[in-house]
Amino acid sequence: MQLVLDHSILVFEPHTLMVPGQERAPHNGLTTGGKVVRELPPVTDGSACRAWLAAQLRAYADTPCSAYERLEPALVLFDQVQALGPSDFGVELASYLAELLGELWRAEQIETVLDAVLPWVDAGFGEAVAVHVLALRCRMHLRFGRLSTALALLDQVTRRAAASPRDIDRAHCARALGGALSAQAQFEPAIAAMRDAITGYQACRDRGRWVDIYASISVAYRHLGERAAEQRTLQEGMKTAVAQKRWISACNTAASLAEELLTDGREAEAVPLLRAAEEYLRLAGPGGERIAKEVHAAQATLAARQGRLGEAIALMQGVVADTRAYSMRRQVVFRLKQLARWQLADGDSAAALATVQEAHQMELDETREGSRRDMALELQRIELAHAQQLKLKAEAYADELAARASALQDALDLQRELQAELIERSKLATLGHLLAGMAHELNTPLGSALIALSTATELSRSLAHHLADGGPVSRSRFTADLGRCKEGAELARRNVEQALSLVQTYLHIDAGHAPEPMRRVVLGRLVEAAWQRAVTPGSPLRLRCRADFELELPAEALTEVLLQLFQNIERHAYGADQEGVVDVDARIEGGQVLMAVADHGRGIACELQSRVFDPYVTTRFGQGRSGLGLFVAQVAVVQRLHGRITVDSRPGQGCRFDIEFPAAELSPSTVLPAALAAH
């Protein structure tokens, strides 16, 4: 459930005035004894805390005036959560706490709660309620006259709401926007924005405290001089508050509307509203202590209208006392001026003069503070204008640099086009060379197979004709012809197998290779298995491998690379029956697998080193070697391992192939020494 409250600019600010005989409830400490603390969930149990908060939200939404009894336990839990540091639950709990405080009209405490979690929100915690918390903080800045700070925060609210998938966040944003427009005297768009917020909350079936928006809309109508619309809006807000059982809001709206009607001389309409306000105050219970002054202000206005000035003055003096303690200065001034009029009408001109002087002094203090704020804003405006000028100069310089960069980019693009054309031509030349080599390699076995099959076919046809003519065929001739047919078929089979083997080699060059399956292997064992497959049995060559650790990798692709490298070493690095050692070293560094395969043989001729990975480059062309081995190895490394392979060789000093490819995304425990992995 998403909860929300409003403390944007209101014309009627409820603050405490106690009814006769009522004692003020304490503002600090637990109000329900140690039982409340014992019923709180363990702060380290996230599931229990969330279950507790969900139950509290449901119960509060069902009975909003239970906020009074729910506040202190929530504050105790919030203190404990703060001690643990940032968390999603901490931000959500602060959102709930702000709702409770708003229900009880304790605006001065809301800022403290929100400021405690704003750094958490900025750090990414509490995403589900982040827009609500930021929008509420924006409205608090507006309430206390910090317009520039509010507007800066509103920009963040707007961006977050636009990116949010939740419609409720757009309602929060519209509400804050309406308050900001109202603070800048743009009352008509403010009304439209706040109406949009109400529509959004209703569409979301939100059960939060958005009923206060009606009071903000009534303020805008008052500034526009539309008294009828103002009073209709207050009536609408009162009905909504009653429907939601928000007795504190209903009391505030009913008392305020009754006072408005009494000011207009409509006593008959005002009295029933005043009686309703008194009943709503009773239903609000202890949580309504701060709203009582609005009821007494309406009672004082009714008494003054009926000529009971002494009673009206006494009531209003109590209202002023509580307004001075809890409300903003402009509201105190408003009540002092009311009181002065009644004191003057009652014949106490000295008291009236003192009251007016106090009101004027407060207005003067407000004006001075306003002037200081205006001067600060003007200074900020001048500094901003200066910064804007510097920005324009910087932008002009940036445009000049951009023009130069564009010219350089055009030249670079032309160079890349030429380079791409050269590469394309090189590809075509390589493709032609590759196709020519393929044709040459396939032509030999397929031609031999064709000759063998033709010979066998001719022999079998001749033998068949001779038998068909009824001529005698000796056993020796029949056996000889049959043997030659068998030899031809066997020769054809071997040549076709050789051609198929070449075709299989070409398949490894396929660029559209499917994603390689990952296998968890001990790297040293994989290297040894590839060595056994690649090297001729009984070979005098020895393998020396230092790669004894386990990891996940595309095992088939790496095996193919090692097969090609080992076969290349056996055929080219050493002479026939020459002993030698092949070293394989591997390690993981910076998220990359680094592997080196080195021999100590005759090395690669200088003129071949730049072309060693090209297809059909071999020193034994026409001697059963195709020249595709290292080409296939490079294709496997690049396309299947997504890495690279390089060669370093000096004639007579051996050859070293370095392979580098990305290691799989693994947890710290995945890469283990093989000795540990075996256990």
C-alpha positions as CSV (number, residue, x, y, z in Angstrom):
1,M,0.0,0.0,0.0
2,Q,1.3,3.4,-0.9
3,L,0.7,6.2,1.6
4,V,1.1,9.9,1.1
5,L,0.4,13.2,2.9
6,D,0.3,16.9,2.1
7,H,1.8,19.8,3.9
8,S,1.9,22.3,1.0
9,I,0.7,25.8,1.6
10,L,-2.6,25.7,3.5
11,V,-4.7,28.7,4.6
12,F,-5.9,27.0,7.8
13,E,-3.0,25.5,9.8
14,P,-4.2,23.4,12.6
15,H,-2.2,23.6,15.8
16,T,-2.9,22.7,19.4
17,L,-5.6,24.4,21.5
18,M,-6.9,22.2,24.3
19,V,-10.6,22.0,25.1
20,P,-11.4,22.9,28.7
21,G,-10.4,20.2,31.1
22,Q,-8.2,18.3,28.6
23,E,-4.6,17.7,29.5
24,R,-1.9,17.9,26.8
25,A,-0.5,14.5,25.9
26,P,3.2,14.1,26.1
27,H,5.2,14.6,22.9
28,N,8.1,12.3,23.8
29,G,8.5,8.9,25.2
30,L,6.3,5.8,24.8
31,T,2.6,6.4,25.5
32,T,1.6,2.8,25.9
33,G,4.3,1.5,28.2
34,G,6.9,-1.2,27.6
35,K,4.4,-3.5,25.8
36,V,4.8,-1.5,22.6
37,V,8.6,-2.0,22.6
38,R,8.2,-5.7,23.3
39,E,5.8,-6.1,20.3
40,L,8.3,-4.6,17.9
41,P,10.0,-7.0,15.5
42,P,13.7,-7.7,15.8
43,V,15.4,-5.0,13.8
44,T,17.8,-7.5,12.3
45,D,15.0,-9.8,11.0
46,G,14.2,-8.2,7.6
47,S,11.2,-10.5,6.9
48,A,9.7,-9.8,10.4
49,C,10.2,-6.0,10.0
50,R,8.5,-6.0,6.5
51,A,5.6,-8.1,7.8
52,W,5.2,-5.7,10.8
53,L,5.2,-2.6,8.5
54,A,2.7,-4.2,6.1
55,A,0.3,-4.9,9.0
56,Q,0.8,-1.4,10.4
57,L,0.0,0.2,7.0
58,R,-3.1,-1.8,6.6
59,A,-4.4,-1.1,10.1
60,Y,-3.6,2.6,9.8
61,A,-5.3,2.9,6.4
62,D,-8.4,1.3,7.9
63,T,-8.4,3.6,10.9
64,P,-6.4,6.8,10.2
65,C,-6.9,8.3,13.6
66,S,-5.0,5.3,15.1
67,A,-1.9,7.2,14.0
68,Y,-1.6,8.6,17.6
69,E,-1.0,5.2,19.1
70,R,1.1,3.9,16.2
71,L,3.6,6.8,16.2
72,E,5.7,6.0,19.2
73,P,6.4,2.4,18.4
74,A,7.4,3.4,14.8
75,L,9.7,6.1,16.1
76,V,11.4,3.5,18.5
77,L,11.9,1.1,15.6
78,F,13.2,3.9,13.3
79,D,15.9,4.8,15.8
80,Q,17.0,1.2,15.8
81,V,17.0,1.0,12.0
82,Q,19.0,4.2,11.7
83,A,21.7,2.6,13.9
84,L,22.2,-0.2,11.4
85,G,22.8,2.1,8.4
86,P,21.1,2.5,5.0
87,S,18.4,0.0,3.9
88,D,15.3,-0.2,1.8
89,F,13.2,-0.9,4.9
90,G,14.6,2.2,6.6
91,V,13.3,4.4,3.8
92,E,10.0,2.7,3.7
93,L,9.6,3.0,7.5
94,A,10.4,6.8,7.2
95,S,7.7,7.1,4.5
96,Y,5.2,5.5,6.9
97,L,6.4,7.7,9.8
98,A,6.0,10.8,7.8
99,E,2.4,9.7,7.1
100,L,1.7,9.3,10.8
101,L,3.2,12.6,11.6
102,G,1.1,14.3,8.9
103,E,-2.0,12.7,10.2
104,L,-1.3,14.3,13.6
105,W,-0.3,17.6,12.1
106,R,3.3,17.4,13.4
107,A,4.9,19.1,10.4
108,E,7.9,20.1,12.4
109,Q,9.0,16.5,12.9
110,I,8.5,15.4,9.3
111,E,11.6,17.2,8.1
112,T,13.7,15.5,10.7
113,V,12.6,12.0,9.7
114,L,13.0,12.7,5.9
115,D,16.4,14.3,6.2
116,A,17.6,11.2,8.0
117,V,16.9,9.0,5.0
118,L,17.5,11.3,2.0
119,P,21.1,10.3,1.7
120,W,19.9,6.7,1.6
121,V,17.5,7.5,-1.2
122,D,20.3,9.3,-3.1
123,A,22.4,6.1,-2.7
124,G,19.6,4.0,-4.4
125,F,17.8,2.6,-1.3
126,G,14.0,2.6,-1.0
127,E,13.2,2.8,-4.7
128,A,9.6,1.8,-4.1
129,V,8.9,4.9,-2.1
130,A,11.7,7.2,-3.3
131,V,9.5,9.5,-5.3
132,H,7.0,9.8,-2.4
133,V,9.8,10.7,0.1
134,L,11.4,13.3,-2.3
135,A,8.1,14.9,-3.2
136,L,7.1,15.2,0.4
137,R,10.5,16.8,1.2
138,C,9.9,19.2,-1.6
139,R,6.5,20.2,-0.2
140,M,8.1,20.7,3.3
141,H,10.6,23.2,1.7
142,L,7.6,25.0,0.1
143,R,5.7,25.1,3.4
144,F,8.6,26.8,5.2
145,G,9.3,29.2,2.4
146,R,12.4,27.6,0.8
147,L,11.3,28.0,-2.8
148,S,14.7,27.7,-4.6
149,T,15.6,24.5,-2.6
150,A,12.1,23.1,-3.4
151,L,12.4,23.8,-7.1
152,A,15.8,22.0,-7.3
153,L,14.3,19.0,-5.6
154,L,11.2,19.1,-7.8
155,D,13.4,18.7,-10.8
156,Q,14.7,15.4,-9.3
157,V,11.2,14.3,-8.4
158,T,10.0,15.0,-12.0
159,R,12.8,13.0,-13.6
160,R,12.3,10.0,-11.2
161,A,8.5,10.0,-11.7
162,A,8.9,10.1,-15.5
163,A,11.1,7.0,-15.4
164,S,9.0,5.2,-12.8
165,P,6.6,2.4,-13.9
166,R,4.2,3.3,-11.0
167,D,1.3,5.7,-11.7
168,I,1.2,6.7,-8.0
169,D,4.7,8.3,-8.5
170,R,3.2,10.6,-11.2
171,A,0.5,11.6,-8.7
172,H,3.1,12.5,-6.1
173,C,4.9,14.6,-8.7
174,A,1.8,16.4,-9.8
175,R,1.0,17.2,-6.2
176,A,4.5,18.7,-5.6
177,L,4.3,20.6,-8.8
178,G,0.9,22.1,-7.8
179,G,2.5,23.3,-4.5
180,A,5.4,24.9,-6.3
181,L,3.2,26.7,-8.8
182,S,1.0,28.0,-6.0
183,A,4.1,29.3,-4.2
184,Q,5.0,31.2,-7.3
185,A,1.4,32.7,-7.6
186,Q,0.6,30.7,-10.7
187,F,-2.7,29.6,-9.2
188,E,-4.7,28.4,-12.2
189,P,-2.0,25.9,-13.4
190,A,-1.5,25.0,-9.7
191,I,-5.2,24.1,-9.4
192,A,-5.0,22.0,-12.6
193,A,-1.8,20.1,-11.3
194,M,-3.4,19.4,-7.9
195,R,-6.6,18.2,-9.6
196,D,-4.5,15.8,-11.7
197,A,-2.9,14.5,-8.5
198,I,-6.3,13.8,-6.9
199,T,-7.4,12.0,-10.1
200,G,-4.2,9.9,-10.0
201,Y,-4.6,8.9,-6.4
202,Q,-8.2,8.0,-7.0
203,A,-7.3,5.9,-10.1
204,C,-4.7,4.0,-8.0
205,R,-7.2,3.5,-5.2
206,D,-4.6,5.0,-2.9
207,R,-5.6,5.1,0.8
208,G,-3.1,7.7,1.8
209,R,-3.6,11.2,3.2
210,W,-4.1,13.1,-0.1
211,V,-7.3,14.7,1.2
212,D,-5.3,17.8,2.2
213,I,-4.9,18.7,-1.5
214,Y,-8.4,20.1,-1.4
215,A,-7.3,22.7,1.2
216,S,-4.4,23.7,-1.0
217,I,-6.8,24.1,-4.0
218,S,-9.1,26.3,-1.8
219,V,-6.1,28.6,-1.1
220,A,-5.5,29.0,-4.8
221,Y,-9.2,29.9,-5.3
222,R,-9.0,32.5,-2.5
223,H,-6.0,34.2,-4.1
224,L,-8.0,34.3,-7.4
225,G,-10.9,35.9,-5.6
226,E,-13.2,33.0,-6.3
227,R,-14.9,32.6,-2.9
228,A,-17.6,30.3,-4.1
229,A,-15.2,27.9,-5.7
230,E,-13.0,28.1,-2.5
231,Q,-16.0,27.1,-0.3
232,R,-17.1,24.4,-2.7
233,T,-13.6,22.9,-2.7
234,L,-13.6,22.9,1.1
235,Q,-17.0,21.1,1.2
236,E,-15.6,18.5,-1.3
237,G,-12.5,18.0,0.9
238,M,-14.6,17.6,4.1
239,K,-16.8,15.0,2.4
240,T,-13.8,13.1,1.3
241,A,-12.2,13.2,4.7
242,V,-15.4,11.9,6.3
243,A,-15.6,9.1,3.8
244,Q,-12.0,8.1,4.7
245,K,-12.6,8.5,8.4
246,R,-9.9,11.1,8.6
247,W,-11.5,13.0,11.5
248,I,-8.7,15.4,12.0
249,S,-8.8,16.6,8.4
250,A,-12.6,16.6,8.5
251,C,-12.5,18.7,11.7
252,N,-10.0,21.2,10.2
253,T,-12.0,21.6,7.0
254,A,-15.4,21.9,8.7
255,A,-14.1,24.5,11.3
256,S,-12.4,26.5,8.6
257,L,-15.5,26.5,6.4
258,A,-17.7,27.5,9.3
259,E,-15.4,30.4,10.1
260,E,-15.5,31.5,6.4
261,L,-19.3,31.4,6.4
262,L,-19.5,33.4,9.6
263,T,-17.2,36.0,8.1
264,D,-19.6,36.2,5.2
265,G,-22.6,36.6,7.6
266,R,-24.1,33.2,6.8
267,E,-24.6,32.1,10.4
268,A,-27.4,29.6,9.7
269,E,-25.1,27.6,7.4
270,A,-22.1,27.9,9.6
271,V,-23.5,26.6,12.9
272,P,-24.2,23.1,11.7
273,L,-20.7,22.9,10.2
274,L,-19.3,24.1,13.6
275,R,-21.2,21.4,15.4
276,A,-19.9,18.8,12.9
277,A,-16.4,20.0,13.5
278,E,-16.8,19.6,17.3
279,E,-18.1,16.0,16.7
280,Y,-15.1,15.2,14.3
281,L,-12.8,16.5,17.0
282,R,-14.3,14.1,19.5
283,L,-13.9,11.2,17.1
284,A,-10.3,12.2,16.4
285,G,-9.4,11.3,20.0
286,P,-6.0,12.3,21.5
287,G,-4.5,12.6,18.1
288,G,-6.7,15.7,17.4
289,E,-5.1,17.9,20.1
290,R,-3.4,20.1,17.5
291,I,-6.5,20.7,15.5
292,A,-8.6,21.8,18.4
293,K,-7.6,25.5,18.0
294,E,-9.4,25.7,14.6
295,V,-12.7,24.6,16.3
296,H,-12.1,27.2,19.0
297,A,-11.3,29.9,16.5
298,A,-14.7,29.2,14.8
299,Q,-16.4,29.2,18.2
300,A,-14.8,32.6,18.9
301,T,-15.9,34.0,15.6
302,L,-19.5,32.8,16.3
303,A,-19.4,34.3,19.8
304,A,-18.2,37.6,18.4
305,R,-20.9,37.7,15.8
306,Q,-23.5,37.0,18.5
307,G,-22.1,39.9,20.6
308,R,-20.4,37.8,23.2
309,L,-17.1,39.6,22.8
310,G,-15.6,38.7,26.2
311,E,-16.0,35.0,25.4
312,A,-14.7,35.5,21.9
313,I,-11.6,37.4,23.2
314,A,-10.8,34.7,25.7
315,L,-11.2,31.9,23.2
316,M,-9.0,33.8,20.6
317,Q,-6.3,34.5,23.2
318,G,-6.0,30.8,23.7
319,V,-5.9,30.2,19.9
320,V,-3.1,32.8,19.6
321,A,-1.1,31.2,22.4
322,D,-1.2,27.8,20.7
323,T,-0.7,29.3,17.2
324,R,2.4,31.1,18.6
325,A,3.7,27.8,19.9
326,Y,3.2,25.6,16.9
327,S,2.2,27.5,13.8
328,M,4.0,29.8,11.3
329,R,4.3,33.5,11.8
330,R,1.8,34.6,9.2
331,Q,-0.9,32.5,10.9
332,V,-0.1,34.2,14.3
333,V,-0.5,37.6,12.6
334,F,-3.8,36.6,11.1
335,R,-5.2,35.6,14.5
336,L,-3.7,38.7,16.3
337,K,-5.5,41.0,13.9
338,Q,-8.8,39.2,14.5
339,L,-8.3,39.5,18.3
340,A,-7.4,43.2,18.0
341,R,-10.7,44.0,16.2
342,W,-12.7,42.3,18.9
343,Q,-10.7,44.0,21.7
344,L,-11.4,47.4,20.1
345,A,-15.1,46.6,19.7
346,D,-15.2,45.6,23.4
347,G,-13.8,49.0,24.3
348,D,-10.3,47.9,25.4
349,S,-8.4,50.2,23.0
350,A,-5.1,49.8,24.9
351,A,-5.2,46.0,24.6
352,A,-6.2,46.3,20.9
353,L,-3.3,48.7,20.3
354,A,-0.8,46.3,21.9
355,T,-2.1,43.4,19.9
356,V,-1.9,45.4,16.7
357,Q,1.6,46.5,17.5
358,E,2.6,42.9,18.1
359,A,1.1,41.9,14.8
360,H,2.8,44.7,13.0
361,Q,6.2,43.8,14.6
362,M,5.8,40.2,13.5
363,E,4.9,41.4,10.0
364,L,8.0,43.6,10.1
365,D,10.2,40.7,11.2
366,E,8.6,38.6,8.4
367,T,9.3,41.4,5.9
368,R,12.9,41.7,7.0
369,E,13.5,38.0,6.8
370,G,11.7,38.0,3.4
371,S,14.0,40.8,2.3
372,R,17.1,38.9,3.4
373,R,15.8,35.9,1.5
374,D,15.1,38.1,-1.6
375,M,18.6,39.6,-1.4
376,A,20.1,36.1,-1.2
377,L,18.0,35.0,-4.1
378,E,19.0,38.1,-6.1
379,L,22.7,37.4,-5.4
380,Q,22.1,33.9,-6.5
381,R,20.4,35.2,-9.6
382,I,23.4,37.5,-10.4
383,E,25.8,34.6,-9.8
384,L,23.7,32.4,-12.0
385,A,23.7,35.1,-14.8
386,H,27.4,35.3,-14.5
387,A,27.7,31.6,-14.7
388,Q,25.4,31.6,-17.7
389,Q,27.7,34.1,-19.5
390,L,30.7,31.9,-18.8
391,K,28.7,28.9,-20.0
392,L,27.8,30.7,-23.2
393,K,31.5,31.5,-23.8
394,A,32.4,28.0,-23.1
395,E,29.7,26.7,-25.4
396,A,31.0,29.0,-28.2
397,Y,34.5,27.7,-27.7
398,A,33.1,24.2,-27.6
399,D,31.3,24.8,-30.9
400,E,34.5,25.9,-32.4
401,L,36.3,22.8,-31.2
402,A,33.4,20.7,-32.4
403,A,33.7,22.2,-35.9
404,R,37.4,21.4,-35.9
405,A,36.7,17.9,-34.6
406,S,34.0,17.5,-37.3
407,A,36.6,18.3,-40.0
408,L,39.0,15.8,-38.4
409,Q,36.2,13.3,-38.2
410,D,35.4,13.7,-41.8
411,A,39.0,13.1,-42.7
412,L,39.1,10.1,-40.4
413,D,35.9,8.7,-41.9
414,L,37.4,9.0,-45.4
415,Q,40.5,7.2,-44.1
416,R,38.4,4.5,-42.7
417,E,36.4,4.1,-45.9
418,L,39.7,3.7,-47.8
419,Q,40.9,1.3,-45.2
420,A,37.6,-0.7,-45.3
421,E,37.9,-0.8,-49.1
422,L,41.5,-2.1,-48.8
423,I,40.4,-4.7,-46.3
424,E,37.5,-5.8,-48.5
425,R,39.9,-6.2,-51.4
426,S,42.3,-8.2,-49.1
427,K,39.3,-10.4,-48.1
428,L,38.5,-11.1,-51.7
429,A,42.1,-11.9,-52.5
430,T,42.3,-14.2,-49.4
431,L,39.0,-15.8,-50.4
432,G,40.3,-16.4,-53.9
433,H,43.5,-17.9,-52.5
434,L,41.5,-20.0,-50.1
435,L,39.1,-21.3,-52.8
436,A,42.1,-22.1,-55.1
437,G,43.8,-24.0,-52.3
438,M,40.5,-25.8,-51.5
439,A,40.1,-26.8,-55.1
440,H,43.7,-28.0,-55.3
441,E,43.5,-30.0,-52.1
442,L,40.1,-31.6,-53.0
443,N,41.1,-32.2,-56.7
444,T,43.8,-34.7,-55.8
445,P,41.8,-37.2,-53.7
446,L,38.7,-36.8,-55.7
447,G,40.6,-37.2,-59.0
448,S,42.3,-40.3,-57.7
449,A,38.9,-41.7,-56.5
450,L,37.4,-41.0,-59.9
451,I,40.2,-42.8,-61.7
452,A,39.9,-45.8,-59.4
453,L,36.2,-46.0,-59.7
454,S,36.4,-45.7,-63.5
455,T,38.9,-48.5,-63.7
456,A,36.8,-50.7,-61.4
457,T,33.6,-49.9,-63.4
458,E,35.3,-50.7,-66.8
459,L,36.6,-54.0,-65.4
460,S,33.2,-55.0,-64.0
461,R,31.5,-54.0,-67.3
462,S,34.0,-56.1,-69.4
463,L,33.6,-59.1,-67.1
464,A,29.8,-58.7,-67.2
465,H,29.7,-58.6,-71.0
466,H,32.0,-61.6,-71.3
467,L,29.7,-63.6,-69.0
468,A,26.6,-62.4,-70.9
469,D,28.1,-63.6,-74.2
470,G,28.5,-67.1,-72.7
471,G,32.2,-67.1,-73.2
472,P,34.4,-69.1,-70.8
473,V,36.0,-67.2,-68.0
474,S,38.9,-68.8,-66.2
475,R,39.0,-68.8,-62.4
476,S,42.3,-67.0,-62.4
477,R,41.0,-64.2,-64.7
478,F,37.8,-63.9,-62.7
479,T,39.8,-63.7,-59.4
480,A,42.3,-61.2,-60.9
481,D,39.5,-58.9,-62.3
482,L,37.6,-59.1,-59.0
483,G,40.8,-58.3,-57.0
484,R,41.5,-55.3,-59.3
485,C,37.9,-54.0,-58.7
486,K,38.3,-54.5,-55.0
487,E,41.6,-52.6,-55.0
488,G,40.0,-49.7,-57.0
489,A,37.1,-49.5,-54.7
490,E,39.4,-49.4,-51.7
491,L,41.5,-46.7,-53.3
492,A,38.4,-44.7,-54.1
493,R,37.2,-45.1,-50.4
494,R,40.5,-43.9,-49.0
495,N,40.6,-40.8,-51.3
496,V,36.9,-39.9,-50.5
497,E,37.7,-40.2,-46.8
498,Q,40.7,-37.9,-47.3
499,A,38.4,-35.4,-49.1
500,L,35.8,-35.6,-46.3
501,S,38.6,-35.0,-43.8
502,L,39.6,-31.9,-45.7
503,V,35.9,-30.8,-45.7
504,Q,35.8,-31.3,-41.9
505,T,38.8,-29.1,-41.6
506,Y,37.1,-26.3,-43.6
507,L,34.0,-26.5,-41.3
508,H,36.1,-25.2,-38.5
509,I,36.4,-21.9,-40.4
510,D,32.7,-21.3,-40.2
511,A,32.1,-17.8,-38.9
512,G,28.5,-18.5,-37.8
513,H,29.5,-20.8,-35.0
514,A,26.9,-21.5,-32.3
515,P,27.6,-20.4,-28.7
516,E,30.2,-22.7,-27.2
517,P,29.0,-24.9,-24.3
518,M,30.9,-24.2,-21.0
519,R,32.5,-27.1,-19.1
520,R,34.2,-27.1,-15.7
521,V,37.6,-28.8,-16.3
522,V,41.0,-29.1,-14.8
523,L,43.0,-27.2,-17.4
524,G,46.1,-29.4,-17.0
525,R,44.1,-32.5,-17.7
526,L,42.5,-31.0,-20.8
527,V,46.0,-30.1,-22.1
528,E,47.2,-33.6,-21.5
529,A,44.2,-35.1,-23.3
530,A,44.7,-32.9,-26.3
531,W,48.4,-33.9,-26.4
532,Q,47.5,-37.6,-26.4
533,R,45.1,-37.1,-29.3
534,A,47.5,-34.9,-31.4
535,V,50.9,-36.6,-31.1
536,T,51.8,-39.9,-32.8
537,P,52.0,-42.8,-30.4
538,G,55.6,-43.5,-29.5
539,S,56.7,-40.0,-30.3
540,P,59.9,-39.0,-28.6
541,L,58.4,-35.6,-27.7
542,R,57.5,-34.8,-24.1
543,L,54.9,-32.5,-22.6
544,R,55.7,-30.3,-19.7
545,C,52.4,-28.6,-18.4
546,R,52.0,-26.0,-15.7
547,A,48.2,-25.4,-15.6
548,D,47.1,-27.3,-12.6
549,F,43.8,-25.5,-11.7
550,E,40.1,-25.8,-12.4
551,L,37.8,-23.4,-14.1
552,E,34.9,-23.1,-16.5
553,L,35.7,-22.6,-20.2
554,P,34.7,-23.6,-23.8
555,A,36.5,-26.9,-23.6
556,E,35.9,-28.1,-27.1
557,A,37.1,-24.9,-28.7
558,L,40.3,-24.8,-26.6
559,T,40.9,-28.5,-27.4
560,E,40.7,-27.8,-31.1
561,V,43.3,-25.0,-30.8
562,L,45.7,-27.2,-28.8
563,L,45.3,-30.1,-31.3
564,Q,46.3,-27.8,-34.2
565,L,49.3,-26.4,-32.2
566,F,50.6,-29.8,-31.0
567,Q,50.3,-31.3,-34.5
568,N,52.1,-28.3,-36.0
569,I,55.0,-28.7,-33.5
570,E,55.3,-32.4,-34.1
571,R,55.4,-31.9,-37.9
572,H,57.5,-28.8,-38.2
573,A,59.5,-28.0,-35.0
574,Y,61.5,-31.2,-34.7
575,G,63.0,-33.7,-37.2
576,A,61.9,-37.3,-37.4
577,D,62.6,-39.2,-34.2
578,Q,64.2,-36.1,-32.7
579,E,63.6,-35.7,-28.9
580,G,62.1,-32.5,-27.6
581,V,60.1,-30.8,-24.9
582,V,56.9,-28.8,-25.4
583,D,56.0,-26.4,-22.5
584,V,52.5,-25.3,-21.7
585,D,52.0,-22.6,-19.1
586,A,48.7,-21.0,-18.1
587,R,47.4,-18.5,-15.5
588,I,44.4,-16.2,-14.9
589,E,45.2,-12.5,-14.8
590,G,42.8,-9.5,-14.9
591,G,39.8,-11.7,-15.9
592,Q,41.8,-13.2,-18.8
593,V,43.2,-16.7,-19.3
594,L,46.8,-16.4,-20.5
595,M,48.3,-19.6,-22.0
596,A,51.6,-20.1,-23.7
597,V,52.6,-23.1,-25.9
598,A,56.3,-23.2,-26.6
599,D,58.8,-25.6,-28.2
600,H,62.6,-25.5,-28.5
601,G,62.9,-26.7,-32.1
602,R,64.0,-25.2,-35.4
603,G,61.6,-22.1,-35.3
604,I,59.8,-20.4,-38.2
605,A,61.5,-18.9,-41.1
606,C,61.5,-15.1,-41.0
607,E,59.8,-14.7,-44.4
608,L,56.9,-16.9,-43.1
609,Q,56.3,-15.4,-39.7
610,S,54.0,-12.5,-41.0
611,R,51.9,-15.1,-42.9
612,V,51.9,-18.0,-40.5
613,F,48.2,-17.7,-39.7
614,D,47.2,-17.3,-43.4
615,P,45.5,-20.3,-45.0
616,Y,47.6,-22.7,-47.1
617,V,50.9,-21.4,-45.8
618,T,53.1,-24.5,-45.2
619,T,56.7,-25.7,-45.9
620,R,55.3,-29.1,-46.9
621,F,52.7,-28.2,-49.5
622,G,52.1,-31.2,-51.7
623,Q,53.5,-33.6,-49.0
624,G,50.2,-34.3,-47.4
625,R,49.9,-31.0,-45.5
626,S,47.2,-28.5,-46.4
627,G,48.6,-25.4,-44.6
628,L,45.3,-24.9,-42.7
629,G,46.4,-25.9,-39.2
630,L,47.4,-22.6,-37.7
631,F,44.7,-20.8,-39.7
632,V,42.1,-23.1,-38.1
633,A,43.7,-22.5,-34.6
634,Q,43.4,-18.7,-35.1
635,V,39.8,-19.0,-36.2
636,A,38.9,-21.0,-33.2
637,V,40.6,-18.6,-30.8
638,V,39.0,-15.5,-32.3
639,Q,35.5,-16.8,-33.1
640,R,34.9,-19.5,-30.5
641,L,37.1,-18.3,-27.5
642,H,36.6,-14.6,-28.3
643,G,40.3,-14.0,-27.8
644,R,43.5,-13.7,-29.7
645,I,46.7,-15.7,-30.6
646,T,50.1,-14.4,-31.4
647,V,53.4,-16.0,-32.3
648,D,57.0,-15.2,-31.4
649,S,59.8,-17.2,-33.1
650,R,63.5,-17.0,-34.0
651,P,65.0,-19.5,-36.4
652,G,66.9,-22.2,-34.6
653,Q,65.5,-21.0,-31.1
654,G,62.1,-22.5,-31.1
655,C,58.6,-21.0,-31.3
656,R,56.1,-19.6,-28.7
657,F,52.3,-19.2,-29.3
658,D,50.5,-16.9,-26.8
659,I,46.8,-17.4,-26.4
660,E,44.6,-15.0,-24.4
661,F,40.8,-15.2,-23.9
662,P,38.2,-14.1,-21.3
663,A,37.7,-16.2,-18.2
664,A,34.1,-17.1,-17.4
665,E,32.2,-14.9,-14.9
666,L,33.0,-16.9,-11.8
667,S,32.6,-16.5,-8.1
668,P,35.8,-16.2,-6.0
669,S,35.5,-19.9,-5.1
670,T,35.2,-21.2,-8.6
671,V,38.8,-21.1,-9.7
672,L,40.5,-23.7,-7.5
673,P,43.8,-25.5,-7.5
674,A,43.2,-28.9,-9.0
675,A,44.4,-30.7,-5.8
676,L,41.6,-29.0,-3.9
677,A,39.0,-29.5,-6.6
678,A,39.7,-33.2,-6.7
679,H,38.6,-33.4,-3.1
